[in-house]
Amino acid sequence: MFRQLNSLMIIAVLVSTTSLAQQPRNGSTILAAGNPNLTQRMVDRIESVYEFLLEIRLSNAQREQFQQGVVSYWTRNDGEGMQSILSNLKYADLSTEDLRTFRDTNQATIVENMRRDTDSPEEVVLVQAYDATHPDRRKTTSAKNFNDLVGTWSRSDALLASRDSYSGTVTGVSFTDSGTIEVSANGTFKSVKQHTHCASACCRLDGEEDFGSLTVEGSMLVFQIKGGSKLVQDDCSGSKSARALIAPHRESYRWSIRPNPNTNATMLCWNTDADNAVCYEKQ
């Protein structure tokens, strides 16, 4: 089996700040009420994660600005932002070795994404600290824009079925998964995806093709899908092929352009949820 997806893919985004009175660094202090309450220990832990990942040390003033940004999730009852913090806190539980591996793979992507999210003051202070500490890395972490998306990108993954060493009979499960997206300079895109899953000598094919316009809105990649179709062909159930039209709709994802950690090829990735991403290589 071969894979192009990086299993440790996360783009952490923090949002705008509100005023906060100076609080003592007492871990049990509740900074904002919510479900759960936000404590000083939670803020200190996520701050420590960023300092390690970015190889920086925030000043007292910078720590306060960072804290204000995190607190603003709770004071605005921003459910998405709160969940992002809670999800990212799990990285504080990683071993130093695992966190260092994560840093080596993701540091440039995290900083590049922060540069595009200029409306977040606490991210601005993280980037300022990063640039002051690593002025030689500014070029490699520069913010990507729409022009960097133009071109053809593809992905492929596969799992071969097992073969009996005596009879040569193919057994077990196999699959192929592939996709291509073409982005034009005029802002349009078209994509094709196909997944085939085989088991017990029968296969199911799921295919999709769609088209529309593509824009970049800060840290978000926005697909305005104008149309397309889905195809299902399931030999295992004996059903005939079924095709359905895709209605116009909008999809948006946090995104990055990053090197493949194994081949150094350029990849376009977007998060499908908090802990997973799909990645396409530039052709």
DOBAGU-507517 format. One record per residue (C-alpha): residue in three letters; residue number from 0; chain; x, y, z. Coordinates in pm, whole numbers. Example, Ala and Ser with C-alpha at 12.3 -4.5 7.8 and 13.67 -1.06 7.14 Angstrom:
<rs>
code, pos, unit, c1, c2, c3
Ala, 0, A, 1230, -450, 780 $
Ser, 1, A, 1367, -106, 714 $
</rs>
This chain:
<rs>
code, pos, unit, c1, c2, c3
Met, 0, A, 0, 0, 0 $
Phe, 1, A, 124, 348, -73 $
Arg, 2, A, -10, 676, 62 $
Gln, 3, A, 49, 1042, -12 $
Leu, 4, A, -147, 1182, 282 $
Asn, 5, A, 45, 1309, 581 $
Ser, 6, A, -128, 1162, 887 $
Leu, 7, A, -12, 1449, 1107 $
Met, 8, A, -186, 1730, 927 $
Ile, 9, A, -335, 2018, 1122 $
Ile, 10, A, -364, 2386, 1053 $
Ala, 11, A, -433, 2558, 1386 $
Val, 12, A, -610, 2894, 1361 $
Leu, 13, A, -682, 3133, 1647 $
Val, 14, A, -911, 3435, 1611 $
Ser, 15, A, -948, 3799, 1719 $
Thr, 16, A, -895, 3929, 2074 $
Thr, 17, A, -1089, 4117, 2338 $
Ser, 18, A, -958, 4303, 2643 $
Leu, 19, A, -859, 4097, 2947 $
Ala, 20, A, -748, 4213, 3288 $
Gln, 21, A, -410, 4089, 3402 $
Gln, 22, A, -448, 3746, 3562 $
Pro, 23, A, -200, 3560, 3779 $
Arg, 24, A, -55, 3249, 3617 $
Asn, 25, A, -250, 3017, 3844 $
Gly, 26, A, -344, 2707, 3649 $
Ser, 27, A, -680, 2671, 3825 $
Thr, 28, A, -789, 3027, 3743 $
Ile, 29, A, -1102, 3031, 3524 $
Leu, 30, A, -1047, 3286, 3248 $
Ala, 31, A, -1386, 3246, 3081 $
Ala, 32, A, -1700, 3047, 3149 $
Gly, 33, A, -1818, 2793, 2896 $
Asn, 34, A, -1857, 2424, 2826 $
Pro, 35, A, -1594, 2350, 2940 $
Asn, 36, A, -1465, 2652, 3130 $
Leu, 37, A, -1141, 2796, 2994 $
Thr, 38, A, -866, 2779, 3255 $
Gln, 39, A, -524, 2935, 3281 $
Arg, 40, A, -367, 2590, 3255 $
Met, 41, A, -539, 2527, 2920 $
Val, 42, A, -407, 2855, 2778 $
Asp, 43, A, -57, 2794, 2914 $
Arg, 44, A, -49, 2445, 2762 $
Ile, 45, A, -155, 2556, 2412 $
Glu, 46, A, 90, 2847, 2432 $
Ser, 47, A, 370, 2605, 2523 $
Val, 48, A, 278, 2388, 2224 $
Tyr, 49, A, 311, 2685, 1988 $
Glu, 50, A, 637, 2797, 2143 $
Phe, 51, A, 779, 2448, 2089 $
Leu, 52, A, 639, 2410, 1736 $
Leu, 53, A, 761, 2753, 1626 $
Glu, 54, A, 1083, 2744, 1831 $
Ile, 55, A, 1009, 3080, 1991 $
Arg, 56, A, 975, 3233, 2336 $
Leu, 57, A, 698, 3489, 2388 $
Ser, 58, A, 753, 3792, 2608 $
Asn, 59, A, 509, 3869, 2889 $
Ala, 60, A, 329, 4122, 2667 $
Gln, 61, A, 309, 3872, 2383 $
Arg, 62, A, 178, 3603, 2615 $
Glu, 63, A, -98, 3838, 2725 $
Gln, 64, A, -196, 3912, 2365 $
Phe, 65, A, -198, 3542, 2285 $
Gln, 66, A, -414, 3473, 2589 $
Gln, 67, A, -662, 3742, 2492 $
Gly, 68, A, -707, 3576, 2154 $
Val, 69, A, -785, 3239, 2308 $
Val, 70, A, -1022, 3389, 2567 $
Ser, 71, A, -1216, 3565, 2290 $
Tyr, 72, A, -1343, 3228, 2166 $
Trp, 73, A, -1525, 3178, 2494 $
Thr, 74, A, -1640, 3537, 2546 $
Arg, 75, A, -1793, 3540, 2196 $
Asn, 76, A, -1928, 3187, 2239 $
Asp, 77, A, -1749, 3092, 1916 $
Gly, 78, A, -1817, 2719, 1906 $
Glu, 79, A, -1582, 2649, 1615 $
Gly, 80, A, -1298, 2838, 1776 $
Met, 81, A, -1351, 2674, 2113 $
Gln, 82, A, -1349, 2329, 1955 $
Ser, 83, A, -1030, 2415, 1768 $
Ile, 84, A, -854, 2498, 2095 $
Leu, 85, A, -985, 2185, 2266 $
Ser, 86, A, -876, 1970, 1972 $
Asn, 87, A, -531, 2129, 1955 $
Leu, 88, A, -476, 2079, 2327 $
Lys, 89, A, -423, 1708, 2262 $
Tyr, 90, A, -87, 1796, 2107 $
Ala, 91, A, 27, 1898, 2454 $
Asp, 92, A, -3, 1531, 2550 $
Leu, 93, A, 241, 1413, 2282 $
Ser, 94, A, 587, 1304, 2385 $
Thr, 95, A, 870, 1545, 2316 $
Glu, 96, A, 994, 1313, 2042 $
Asp, 97, A, 655, 1296, 1869 $
Leu, 98, A, 603, 1671, 1900 $
Arg, 99, A, 947, 1732, 1751 $
Thr, 100, A, 861, 1506, 1456 $
Phe, 101, A, 537, 1697, 1412 $
Arg, 102, A, 729, 2026, 1421 $
Asp, 103, A, 981, 1916, 1161 $
Thr, 104, A, 697, 1823, 925 $
Asn, 105, A, 450, 2105, 988 $
Gln, 106, A, 626, 2420, 1111 $
Ala, 107, A, 648, 2597, 775 $
Thr, 108, A, 284, 2515, 697 $
Ile, 109, A, 159, 2649, 1031 $
Val, 110, A, 348, 2977, 990 $
Glu, 111, A, 247, 3018, 624 $
Asn, 112, A, -117, 2972, 719 $
Met, 113, A, -88, 3229, 998 $
Arg, 114, A, 53, 3483, 754 $
Arg, 115, A, -267, 3454, 548 $
Asp, 116, A, -493, 3496, 852 $
Thr, 117, A, -403, 3859, 920 $
Asp, 118, A, -729, 3936, 1105 $
Ser, 119, A, -613, 3737, 1409 $
Pro, 120, A, -396, 3956, 1639 $
Glu, 121, A, -268, 3661, 1842 $
Glu, 122, A, -146, 3493, 1521 $
Val, 123, A, 20, 3817, 1422 $
Val, 124, A, 216, 3817, 1747 $
Leu, 125, A, 320, 3455, 1694 $
Val, 126, A, 444, 3538, 1345 $
Gln, 127, A, 625, 3847, 1475 $
Ala, 128, A, 802, 3635, 1734 $
Tyr, 129, A, 882, 3373, 1470 $
Asp, 130, A, 1031, 3627, 1228 $
Ala, 131, A, 1237, 3788, 1504 $
Thr, 132, A, 1376, 3448, 1603 $
His, 133, A, 1413, 3300, 1253 $
Pro, 134, A, 1464, 3584, 1002 $
Asp, 135, A, 1624, 3338, 759 $
Arg, 136, A, 1297, 3141, 729 $
Arg, 137, A, 1072, 3422, 605 $
Lys, 138, A, 1102, 3324, 240 $
Thr, 139, A, 1022, 2957, 293 $
Thr, 140, A, 716, 3044, 504 $
Ser, 141, A, 581, 3325, 283 $
Ala, 142, A, 203, 3336, 239 $
Lys, 143, A, 66, 3149, -61 $
Asn, 144, A, -209, 3298, -279 $
Phe, 145, A, -439, 3198, -563 $
Asn, 146, A, -162, 3206, -823 $
Asp, 147, A, 8, 2921, -637 $
Leu, 148, A, -302, 2706, -693 $
Val, 149, A, -310, 2732, -1072 $
Gly, 150, A, -225, 2407, -1249 $
Thr, 151, A, -307, 2037, -1233 $
Trp, 152, A, -291, 1843, -907 $
Ser, 153, A, -348, 1471, -856 $
Arg, 154, A, -342, 1201, -588 $
Ser, 155, A, -353, 822, -583 $
Asp, 156, A, -363, 553, -320 $
Ala, 157, A, -402, 176, -338 $
Leu, 158, A, -413, -146, -140 $
Leu, 159, A, -345, -472, -321 $
Ala, 160, A, -538, -784, -227 $
Ser, 161, A, -358, -1075, -63 $
Arg, 162, A, -266, -1379, -269 $
Asp, 163, A, -263, -1735, -135 $
Ser, 164, A, 97, -1860, -152 $
Tyr, 165, A, -11, -2213, -250 $
Ser, 166, A, -307, -2173, -485 $
Gly, 167, A, -231, -1824, -612 $
Thr, 168, A, -593, -1727, -540 $
Val, 169, A, -651, -1358, -473 $
Thr, 170, A, -816, -1305, -134 $
Gly, 171, A, -897, -1022, 101 $
Val, 172, A, -980, -657, 42 $
Ser, 173, A, -827, -423, -213 $
Phe, 174, A, -895, -67, -319 $
Thr, 175, A, -778, 211, -546 $
Asp, 176, A, -842, 578, -475 $
Ser, 177, A, -749, 863, -708 $
Gly, 178, A, -836, 1220, -786 $
Thr, 179, A, -738, 1512, -1008 $
Ile, 180, A, -817, 1880, -979 $
Glu, 181, A, -739, 2138, -1247 $
Val, 182, A, -732, 2504, -1146 $
Ser, 183, A, -733, 2771, -1417 $
Ala, 184, A, -596, 3123, -1392 $
Asn, 185, A, -947, 3261, -1454 $
Gly, 186, A, -1065, 3117, -1121 $
Thr, 187, A, -1245, 2807, -1246 $
Phe, 188, A, -1178, 2447, -1152 $
Lys, 189, A, -1284, 2096, -1243 $
Ser, 190, A, -1218, 1780, -1047 $
Val, 191, A, -1256, 1405, -1087 $
Lys, 192, A, -1250, 1151, -801 $
Gln, 193, A, -1276, 773, -816 $
His, 194, A, -1272, 506, -547 $
Thr, 195, A, -1294, 132, -615 $
His, 196, A, -1333, -117, -329 $
Cys, 197, A, -1313, -491, -396 $
Ala, 198, A, -1389, -782, -164 $
Ser, 199, A, -1515, -1138, -209 $
Ala, 200, A, -1457, -1127, -586 $
Cys, 201, A, -1683, -826, -640 $
Cys, 202, A, -1622, -452, -654 $
Arg, 203, A, -1796, -122, -589 $
Leu, 204, A, -1706, 191, -784 $
Asp, 205, A, -1779, 542, -654 $
Gly, 206, A, -1697, 827, -889 $
Glu, 207, A, -1755, 1201, -882 $
Glu, 208, A, -1680, 1490, -1112 $
Asp, 209, A, -1766, 1853, -1048 $
Phe, 210, A, -1679, 2202, -1167 $
Gly, 211, A, -1716, 2561, -1060 $
Ser, 212, A, -1510, 2851, -928 $
Leu, 213, A, -1234, 2856, -671 $
Thr, 214, A, -1131, 3147, -448 $
Val, 215, A, -900, 3204, -153 $
Glu, 216, A, -1045, 3380, 150 $
Gly, 217, A, -760, 3411, 398 $
Ser, 218, A, -702, 3068, 550 $
Met, 219, A, -1001, 2921, 366 $
Leu, 220, A, -1012, 2760, 21 $
Val, 221, A, -1364, 2815, -114 $
Phe, 222, A, -1518, 2589, -379 $
Gln, 223, A, -1830, 2738, -537 $
Ile, 224, A, -1954, 2421, -704 $
Lys, 225, A, -2182, 2492, -999 $
Gly, 226, A, -2259, 2133, -1097 $
Gly, 227, A, -2137, 1782, -1162 $
Ser, 228, A, -2243, 1423, -1108 $
Lys, 229, A, -2185, 1115, -893 $
Leu, 230, A, -2171, 757, -1017 $
Val, 231, A, -2215, 438, -814 $
Gln, 232, A, -2170, 90, -959 $
Asp, 233, A, -2198, -188, -702 $
Asp, 234, A, -2138, -537, -841 $
Cys, 235, A, -2155, -687, -493 $
Ser, 236, A, -2523, -605, -446 $
Gly, 237, A, -2618, -673, -806 $
Ser, 238, A, -2754, -324, -853 $
Lys, 239, A, -2717, -137, -1179 $
Ser, 240, A, -2519, 179, -1221 $
Ala, 241, A, -2675, 487, -1066 $
Arg, 242, A, -2585, 844, -1155 $
Ala, 243, A, -2702, 1154, -968 $
Leu, 244, A, -2651, 1521, -1045 $
Ile, 245, A, -2470, 1743, -796 $
Ala, 246, A, -2665, 2055, -703 $
Pro, 247, A, -2482, 2389, -683 $
His, 248, A, -2336, 2447, -338 $
Arg, 249, A, -2040, 2595, -151 $
Glu, 250, A, -1762, 2413, 32 $
Ser, 251, A, -1476, 2572, 226 $
Tyr, 252, A, -1167, 2423, 389 $
Arg, 253, A, -850, 2535, 563 $
Trp, 254, A, -565, 2478, 320 $
Ser, 255, A, -192, 2483, 266 $
Ile, 256, A, 70, 2423, 1 $
Arg, 257, A, 350, 2214, 147 $
Pro, 258, A, 631, 1977, 45 $
Asn, 259, A, 565, 1604, 58 $
Pro, 260, A, 775, 1489, 356 $
Asn, 261, A, 878, 1174, 167 $
Thr, 262, A, 948, 1303, -186 $
Asn, 263, A, 964, 1683, -140 $
Ala, 264, A, 706, 1719, -420 $
Thr, 265, A, 473, 2020, -388 $
Met, 266, A, 135, 1929, -241 $
Leu, 267, A, -195, 2115, -214 $
Cys, 268, A, -375, 2002, 103 $
Trp, 269, A, -699, 2096, 272 $
Asn, 270, A, -842, 1979, 603 $
Thr, 271, A, -1148, 1755, 575 $
Asp, 272, A, -1188, 1769, 955 $
Ala, 273, A, -981, 1869, 1257 $
Asp, 274, A, -735, 1581, 1226 $
Asn, 275, A, -741, 1474, 862 $
Ala, 276, A, -656, 1625, 526 $
Val, 277, A, -660, 1532, 160 $
Cys, 278, A, -351, 1617, -45 $
Tyr, 279, A, -285, 1646, -420 $
Glu, 280, A, 60, 1665, -579 $
Lys, 281, A, 147, 1927, -839 $
Gln, 282, A, 187, 1776, -1185 $
</rs>
